[in-house]
Amino acid sequence: LYSAFPDQAIELLSSTDDESLITLKVSSDTNPGDFYLFDTQAMQATFLFSAFQDIARGQLRPMEPIHFQARDGLELHGYYTAPGAGPQPTVVLVHGGPHGIRDYWSYNEEVQFLVNRGYAVLQVNYRGSDGYGPRFRKQGYGQWWGKIQDDIIDAVHWAINSGKADKDRICIYGGIFGGYSALMAPIRAPGLFKCAIGYVGVYDLTLMRERGDITDKLWAEDYLQKVIGSDPQTLRDNSPVHLASQLTVPVFIAHGEMDERAPVEHAHRLRAALEQHKKPYEWMLLKGERHGFRAIENKVTFYDSMRAFLDKHIGGASTGSKDH
């Protein structure tokens, strides 16, 4: 199969009891997914259908695997996707979690959306990410506001020094923990970013320990103690809601009113802090949405608003159709 589908990822989905027939998905960074029925006796794969058939495959851009050393010497890996050559207006897309999750070389809707609108996308699997072994994951414990943010900031400096990112046009965006980082990284590195976008983010670590569906889990206290601790002053000192006075970039906050993982109170508290310190921000609160927007019309509203926000602050040049 790998010989028949070079440079593709192959995922076996289901099979008959005797495994004479197998359904499989073939995909890549520029292929949202082609589905086949594989006859293991005849060694033939019959095409079934493609995912996202309305997307023009020729407009999709490849993800470039990258690696670099963090300031303490730890080797980090990630991906860079660009609309063209030379220094680009860049969005740093921070994955959530932060533990048990990572970025992959694969078709990524958000990445391709941003690149299609003229923005390069930088992703980094900072310490604590999944996929690099338990030691690497544990190095992120207790470092949400420390070395993890250093890794994200170091990735940006690498992209600038490599001639990939335009140092004057960089924005940071993420959801959940990525939303936390979208606010914390600009605080940790003033002047590096020109804007920040927090989506269903966690902005008050004290509130995180008190509310949200994670607190209902039997393992919640052990997990939270391990990854962020319980010292009230430490949690307060490293929460964006209490550091808003240090923000020097405009912020876009998007949240679902019924979010059960990161309760909407996170967004309300951040908004109040930004208003208190007279910081510029844009606000999107969607009724009926939970943790991650589901309704198509809400997704369209969010991404259209995100694009307008980015265009205003770091000004990408569109490279393709606005229709997909």
N, C-alpha and C positions, 0 to 999 in steps of 0.2 A: 504493500500500500504506500509506503513512504517513497518507493521508487516510482510509483505511478503518479504520486502527488508531491513532487519535490517542493521544499520550502513551505510546507503547509503543516499545520497541526492536525492530527487525526484523533477523533474521539469516538470510541465504540459506544453506541447508545443502547441497543437491545439486540436480542437474538432469539431464534427458535430454540426449542429445548435441546435439539441435537446440534445446534450451532452451525447448521448448514447454511443459514441465512443470517446476516448481521446488518443492522442499520448503522450507518456511521455519518459523522459530520466532519467535513474538511474545511478548515478555515485558516486565516492568517491575519496579519495586521491590516491588510488591504482587502480581505475577503470576509464579509460578515458571516458566511457559512453556506456551503453547498452540501446537500444531503444525498446519500447514495444507499442502495441496497446491494450488499456484497454477497455473492455466491461463493462460499468457501470451497465447493467442489470444482466448479468451473473456473474459479479464480477470476471472476469478472465482477466489476462494479457497475451497476446501472444507475444513472442519474435520476433523482426523484424531483427535487426542487431546490431553489435558492432562497435564503433569507433576505429580507429587505431588498426585494427585486427592483424597487423604484430608485434605489441609490445608484448613481453612475459610478461604477467601479474605477473608471479612469480618473476620477477626481479625488480618490482616496490616496493619502500619503503614507509612505512607509515609516515605521517606528525604528529609530536607530538605537540599538543597545549601547549604553555608555557605562563607564566606570571611572572612578577617581578616588583619591584619598581624602578622608575627612581631616580636619586640623589635628586630630590626635593620632593619625596614621591608619585608622580603620578603613579598609577598602569598602566602598559602597558602589552599588549598581543601580541603574535606572534606565530611562528611555527618553529620547528626544525626537519629536516629530515636528517638522517644519514645512511651511508653505513654499519656501524657496531657499536660496543660498544667501550667505552673509548674515550679519547680525539682524535678528528679527525681533519685533515686539513679541514679548513672551509671557505666557501664563504658566505659573508654577502650580501644577495640579497635585495637591497633597491627598493621598489616600487616607481613608478612615481607619478605624481600629482603635489604637494603632497596632495592636498585637493580634496575630492570627489572620492577618490580611496583608496583601502585597499587591503591587502593580505587576502585570504580566505583559509579555509580547503577545498581543492579540488585537482583534478588532475592538476598538473602544469608541462608543458613540460620542462621548463628550470630547475626546481628543480630536476626532475627525470633524466634529461640528466647529470647534475652535480654529482648527487649521484651515478649514474651508472659508472661514470668515477672516483669514489673514493673520492668525496668531500662531506662533510656534508654541509647543507645549512641552514642558519639562516635568518629568516624574522621577522621583527618587525613592528607592526602598531603603529608607533610613533605618538606623538600628532599632530593633524592636519589631521590625516587619517579619512576616512569615517567610518560609522557604529557604532560609540560610542556616538552619540549625538552631538548637535550643540556646546555645551560648550567645549567638547574635541576637536572638529574641530577648533574652534576659538582660542584655546590655541596654535595652530601652526602658526597663523597669525603673521607676523613680526619676526618669529623665524626660518626662513629657514636656517640661518647660526648659530643660537644659540641653543635653547633648542631642536630643532628637531635633530640636530647633536649630542647633548648630549644624547638624547634617543637612537640613533643608537650606539653610543660608549658605553653607559651603557649596552645595550643588549649584546655587545661583552664581556664586563667584566663579565656579568652574565653567559654567556656560558663558559668562561674560569673557573670561580670559581665553576661552576656546574660540571666540569670535562667532558664537552661535546666538547669543542674546544681546539685544540692544540695551545697554546699561541704563538708558534713560526711559525705557518703556517696558517695565516689568510689573506685572500684577500677580497676586497670589490668591488661589481659590481652593476651597475644599469643603467637604461635608463631614459632620460629626466631629471626630478628632481633627479631620482636615479643616473644619471650620474654626476649631480652637487654634490650630496652627496659623490659619489665615490672619488671625488677629495677633497672635503672639510673635510670629516671626518679624513683622514690621516693628513691633515694640522692641524686640531684641536687636534689630538691625535697622535703625532709623536711617532713612535716605536711600535704602536699597530698593524698596518697592514704591510704586506710584499709586497703587490702590489695592484694596482687599475685598474679597467676596466670601462671606460666611453663609453656608447653606446647612440648615438643620443642625447647627453647631452647638457645642458645649462651651459655654463662656464663663461659668461659675463652678469651680471644682467642689466647693462646699455644697452647692445645690445638687451636684451630680451624686454626692454621697447620700443625699436625703431623699431625692425623688427620681422617678423614672423606672421603667420596667426592669432594669438591671438589678435594682435593689430588692426585687422580689425573688431573685434566684437564691438557692441554698448556698451557692458558692460565692455570692456577691461580696461579702465582707472580706473573705480571704483574698479574692481577686483585687478589690479596690485597695486593700492594705498593701498588697504586693506592688501594685503599679503606680499608685499616687500617694499612699500613706494616709494618715489621719490627723496630722498636726494642723490645727485650725489656722494658725498664722501662715504656715507654708502654703496651704491651699489658697488662702486669701491673697497672699503675695504673688501668686502665680496664676491668677484668674484675670482674664481680659476685662471683666466688669470693674475690677478695682485698679486697672492700669490704663483706663481709657484716656486719662490726661496725657499719657505719653504717646498716643497715636498721632502721627503726622500725615496720614493718608486718608482719602475718602473711603468710606466703607459701604458695602451693599449687603444688607441682611435679608435673608429669605428663610421663612420658617412655616411649617404647617401648624395650624391652630390645635390639632388633636394629636400632636406628636407624643408618643408614649415612651420613646427611648430618651430623647433629649426634650423634656417638657418645654413648652413655648415660653415659660417663665425665663429661660436662658436668654431668649431674644429680647423679651421685654426689659430685663435688667440691663442688658447691653445697650439697648436703645436709650434708656433713662440715663445711663452713664455718659453716653455720647452727647446727649442733650445738655446734661449738667456741665460738661466741659466745652460745650459749643463746638463739637467736632462735626464735620460734614458727613452725612450718611444718607442712603436711600433705603427704603423699607418695603418689604413685601410679605404680608401675612395672608395665607390662603386658608379659607374656611374649608372644613371637611378633609383636609389633607393630614396625613399622619407622618410617619418617619420616612421621608422620601416621597416626592410628589408622584402621584399615580395617574390622575386624570390628564388626558392628552392636552386639553385646552390649557390646563395649568402649567404643564411642561412647556408648551409653546410660549406662554406668557413669561415664564421664568427665563427661558433661554433668549427670547427676544430682548428682555430687559437686561440680561447679562451682557449681551452683545452691545447694546446701546451704552451701557456703563463702561465697558472696555473701550469702545470707540471714543468715548468722551475723554478718557484718562490716558490711554496709551496708543490709541489710534491705529489699528491694523488696517491693512489694505486687502480687501476681499480678493480671493483667487478663484472663486468658483460660484456655482449656483447657490442662491439663497433658499432653494425649494426643498432641500432634503434635510 
